[in-house]
Amino acid sequence: MDAVKKTTDQAQYLGFYIAEEEYAIGILRVKEILEYDTITKVPGTPPSIRGVINLRGSVVPVVDLALKFGLPESPITKRTCIVVVEVDLDGERTVMGVMADAVSQVIDLGPEDVEPPPAFGTRVHMDYLLGMGKAGKKFILLLDIDRVLSANELLQAAAAVPEDPIPDTMPDRGLEAEASPAAEQEAV
């Protein structure tokens, strides 16, 4: 009976790398893993939102967690992928993509393998962490994906980005045509 209880206490996480650090998300929140492909940039979004992808006809925002965590922008490599997750935004299930430098493995962790996050020493906001998963001699940062991608966090990030009007780089062709020598010749 103890063996059955032990396996039900185990939780599975999908491990992935961002800026050479390993993070993990509860496997039940992961819908799929996609090879990095075309992302459409959306003007006026926070820098951490890389854009949107077309996932079988649905618009899915893609977040670069490296930028969200204050790290340099993730470079695109052959191993870069998008982890499609389901998050709870204001009580509504929403599908979003998270950029990862690479996916590592599915990790089984029991309650004894998860330590509370330290009060300091990680590059991630403490509220974003569920805990630190023990994996051999190292720790994997277990993310609370609902908090990382919460509506408040996304709205605060959007509010921090100044509205940058699109500069008027196109000259007024009507005025130039009137003042051009060719237009003056035609008028004579």
N, C-alpha and C positions, 0 to 999 in steps of 0.2 A: 504494500500500500504506500509506503514511503517513496518508493521509486516512481509511482504514478504521480504523487503530489510534487515530487522534485521536478519532473518534466513539465508539469503545468505551471510551475513557478518560473520556468525559463522563459525569457523573452528574446525575440530575434530582432536584430537590427541590421540595416544595410550600411556597410562602411564605405566611405568615400574620402578622397583627399581634396583639400583646398590649401594652397600655399604650403605644401609639404607636411601638413598636419592632418591627422585622421579624425574624421567626424563620423557620426552615425545617426540614423533616423530609424524609428520603429518601423519594422518591415510592413506592418499592417497599414501604414500611411502611404507606402510607395505603390503607385499604380503601374508604372513601367519605367524603363531606362531607355533613352533614345540616344542615338549617335548625334553628335552636334551637327546641326544643319543650319539652314538659313533662318536668321532671326530678323524680324522687321522692327526697326527702331521706331519708337513713338515719341514725338516731341513733347517736352514739358514733363517727362517722367523723371523721378530721381535717378541719379547715376547708377545706383545698385540694380535698377530694373533695366536689363539689357535690351528688352523689347518683348515682342510676342511671337509665338510660333503658331502654325496652323496644324492642329492635331485632329485629323479626321474631320475637318470642317469647323472645329471649335477654336476660339481664340484663347490661347493660354499664355499668361505673362511669364517671363523667365527672369529670375532674380540671380544676380551674381553675389553669392554670399561673401566672397572675398571683399568686395567693395562694401557690403553691408557691415562687415566686421572691421572696417577701417584698414584693410590690407590693400596692396596694389591689385589692379585689375587682373583677372585670370587670363593668362595667355591661352590662345586656342592651339591645341595640339591634336595629334591623331587619337589620343586617349580621352580628350574632352568629351563630356556627355551631359545630357540633361536628365536629371532625375525628376520624373513627374510625380508629384505628391498631392494628396488630398488634405486640405487644411480646413479648420473651422474658423471662418471669418464672421464675427458677430452672429454666431449661431447658425450660419449657413455653410454647407460643405462647398468648397471651391477648389478647383484643380489649378495648380501652379507648377511651374518648372523651376528647378534649382540647378544652376551650373555646377559641375564638379570637374576637377582636373582629371580624375580617374575614379572608377568604382573599384573597391578593393575586394570585399567579401561579405557574406552573410555571417553575422556573429551571434552566437548563442550566449546569453548572459543570465545567470541566476541572480537572485537578490544579493548574495554574498559577493558577487563580482562587480557590484555597482557602489561606488563611494559618492558621498555628497561632493558637489563642486567646492573647490577651495575659495576662500574669500578674496584671493588675489592670484596672480601668476598666469592667467590665461588671457588670450587676446580677444575673447568673446565676452560680451555682456553677461553677467552672472544669471540674469533672469532667463536667458536663452538656453540654459543648460538644465537637463534633467539630472545629470550626474556624470561621473567619470567611470567608464567601463574598463575593468582590468583585463588586459590582453597580454599575457606573459609579463615582460618587464616594463611594458609601457601602458599608457592610458589612452583611451579613445573618448573624445568629447561627445556625450550623448545629447543631441539637440532636442529641445521642445519646439518642434516645427510650427506649432500653432502660435507660440509667442514670437518666434523669429519672423514669421510672415504675418503677424497680426495686422488687422486693419489700422489700428492706432499707430503702429510702427511705420506702416507704409504711408499713412497720411502725414505723420511727422516728417518723414523723409521728403515727401513731396512739398511740404510747406517750407522746408529748409532750402529748397532749390528756388532761386529767384526766377520769376517769369522773365524769360529772355526773348524779347520780340525779335522776329525774323528781320534782319537788316534789309533795307531796300537796296539791293544790289543791281536791280534792273533799271537802266535809265529810261526816262519817259520818251519812248520812241516818237510820239506825236510831235513833241516840241523839237526834237532833233531833225525830223523830216522837214518841218517847216523852215528851219534855219539852215538846212544843208544847201550847198551850192547847186545841187541837182534840182532841188525844189525851186530855187530862185530862177534857174534857167527855164524851167517849165512855166513859171509865172510870167516871163517876158514874152 
